[in-house]
Amino acid sequence: MTGMQSTERNLHHLEKIVAIAALAAVFALAIGFAQAGEMRAEPKKAGKKSDEVFLRSAVALVQDAASGETLIAKNQDTVLPIASITKLMTAMVILDAGLNLEQRVAISGEDNDLVKGTRSRLRPGTVLTRDELLLLALMSSENRAAASLGRTYPGGTDTFVAAMNAKAQALGMVSSRFVDPTGLSSANVSTAHDLARLVSAAHEYPLIRQYSTRDSAIVQAFGRPLGYRNTNGLVRNAHWQIGLSKTGYISEAGRCLVMRVRMASREVIVVLLDSWGRLSRVGDANRIRKWLEANTAKGPRG
């Protein structure tokens, strides 16, 4: 009898182990499905169901530039820090003011980054034209260049930031807020939906289109040349037709990218925010392109 009781206890113990293992497996599967759901962007196609496109960016939006039709959307109304995407607004405010772009501006110690402690090769005392500062801010995301543009705006940086926010409101960017011209502060926030408006408006400025997509440039500082390259490597890829580009990164924002680009024989606006890997935003751009090309090849849109 004692042997039978011992056997029953062992069986009961084994059943509990099996039950716990089964629960653990179910829990692991649930986590896996949840993570997959976080990475899924839902394509928006009229008239028919499309394949899903998986993106590593936390937020994504792809719009037809002409019609405004949403082609892909993922968390498009989530408010997030936008890092150096801010510099598109900085450029528009400078150009709207009609300031003399050939005026020479000296980099000041006030332009140093006291928020993130980022470095710059533009030492205090460097003198460049406002045009060169605009180029470096848009093409290579030079923070001191952007800071000096705001500082030398009539009325100073505070007046400049007020003009940035007024411009955002005029564009209908209702969920956006700017506190500096560089994007180094995580208090510069927006949504993918608002940023699509920003990209569309910025694309109307020929100089922003030209400078944001320029491959490289050389400026003279203290009598020696300083070379800069575009922070978006896709502009150097002959297979990409990019009409406007801006990257961004701070730790709170992750890696960000906005573009107006020709894909699958159509002009589209692409917004990618909070991409966790160094190359993820470029990978997402390639995945979006492949998805658009594949679905365009299937035939007329419904």
C-alpha positions, 0 to 999 in steps of 0.5 A, a space after each residue: 500500500 505504501 508503494 502505491 501511495 508513493 507512486 501516486 505522489 510521484 505521478 501527481 508531482 510529474 503532472 504538476 511539472 508538465 502543467 507548469 511547463 505547458 503554461 511556460 510554453 503558452 506564455 512564451 508564445 504569447 510574448 512572441 506574438 505580442 512582439 511580432 504585433 509590435 513590429 507589424 505595420 498595416 498597409 492601407 490599400 483600397 479595395 483589397 487586402 494586402 500582404 503585411 510589411 514588417 518594420 523595425 521602427 516603432 513608428 512608420 508612415 508612408 503617404 502618396 505625396 500627391 494625394 495624401 493617401 496612406 499606404 503604410 501606417 504604424 503608430 502614426 499618431 504617437 507623440 515622440 522626440 524627433 531629434 534632428 528632424 527638427 532641422 527641417 523646421 529650422 531651415 524653413 524658418 530661416 528661409 521664410 525670414 528672408 535673411 541674407 544667406 551670404 552674411 558671415 556668422 561666427 560660431 560662438 561658445 553659446 552654440 556648444 551642445 550643453 544637453 548631450 555633450 556632442 562634439 563638433 569640428 566647428 570651433 568657436 570663432 569659426 566664421 561661415 556664411 549663413 548659407 554654409 551653416 544651412 547646408 551643414 545643418 541639413 546635409 550633415 546634421 551639424 548641431 552648432 551650425 543649427 544653433 548658430 542659425 537660431 542664435 543669430 536670428 533677429 531677436 535671438 534663439 527664443 524668438 526663433 523657437 517661437 517662430 518654429 512653433 508658429 510655423 508648425 501651427 500654421 502647417 497644422 502640426 497640432 501635436 508638435 512642439 519645438 524648444 530648440 533649433 537643433 533637436 538635441 532636446 527630447 522636448 522637440 516632439 511630433 507625430 509621424 502624421 505631423 512630420 509628413 506635413 513638415 516634409 511636404 512643406 519643406 519640399 516646397 523650398 528648392 534650397 532645402 531639397 538641394 542641401 538635404 540630398 547633397 552627397 558631400 561638401 567642403 567648407 573652409 574653417 581657420 584657413 583649412 578645409 573641413 569635409 562633410 558627408 550626408 548622414 543618409 547614405 541612401 543619397 549616395 545610392 544610384 538606385 534611390 531617387 530622393 527629393 528630400 532627406 533628413 536623419 535624426 538621432 538622440 537616445 530618447 528618439 532612437 534613429 529617425 529618417 524622413 524622406 520624400 522619394 520616388 518609389 514604384 513610379 510614384 512620389 511618396 513621403 516616408 517617416 520612420 521614428 524610433 528605429 532601434 538599430 543603427 541600420 534599421 531605418 535604412 533596412 525599413 526603407 528598403 523593405 518599404 520600397 520592396 513592398 511598394 514595388 511588389 504590390 504595384 506590380 500586382 496590377 491596378 489599385 482597387 
